[in-house]
Structure formats: structure tokens, C-alpha cells
Amino acid sequence: MILGDKDLLNLRGGNLNATFINAIVKGISLLMELGKTLGSTIRRVTTNSSCKI
């Protein structure tokens, strides 16, 4: 079935699409990775176990 111009103008997308869900998942992953890094940094500073350069 081929859609005409009038039919194409009436098309509407859903509220949640794959791009939006993917962005949310990547945002959560970023926050988790940031938490791990921050926690590791705090642990190294408090235990004075940083690498000597």
C-alpha cells in the first residue's frame, strides 16, 4: 500500500521511541560509571593509596 501526501501528514509517532530509550540508558550508564570513578577516587584519597609518579 502506498501512502499519499494527505496520509503522510496524518502520521504520528509514539511517545517513546528507540532513540529516546537508548539516550536514557546511556545517561544511566554514564552516571553509574561516574559514581564508580568518584568512589574509587575518594577511597584512594582517604586510604592514601595513590600511585607515586
C-alpha positions in Angstrom: 0.0 0.0 0.0 1.4 3.4 -1.0 0.5 6.4 1.2 -0.4 9.7 -0.3 0.6 13.1 0.8 -2.5 13.6 2.9 -2.0 10.3 4.7 1.7 11.1 5.4 0.7 14.4 7.0 -1.6 12.5 9.4 1.1 10.1 10.6 2.1 10.4 14.3 4.9 8.8 16.1 4.7 7.1 19.5 5.6 8.8 22.8 8.6 6.6 23.4 10.9 5.6 20.6 14.1 3.6 20.5 16.3 6.7 20.3 14.8 8.2 23.5 15.1 4.9 25.4 18.7 4.5 24.2 19.6 8.0 25.4 18.1 7.3 28.8 20.1 4.0 29.1 23.3 5.7 28.1 22.7 8.5 30.6 22.1 6.0 33.4 25.3 4.1 32.4 27.2 7.4 32.4 26.0 8.2 35.9 27.0 4.7 37.2 30.4 5.0 35.7 30.9 8.5 37.2 29.8 7.1 40.6 32.4 4.3 40.3 35.2 6.7 39.4 34.3 9.1 42.1 34.0 6.4 44.7 37.3 4.9 43.7 39.0 8.3 43.9 37.5 9.0 47.3 38.7 5.6 48.5 42.2 6.2 47.2 42.5 9.6 48.8 41.2 8.5 52.2 43.4 5.4 52.4 46.4 7.3 50.9 47.0 4.5 48.4 47.5 6.6 45.3 50.3 5.8 42.8 53.6 7.5 43.2 54.8 9.1 39.9 
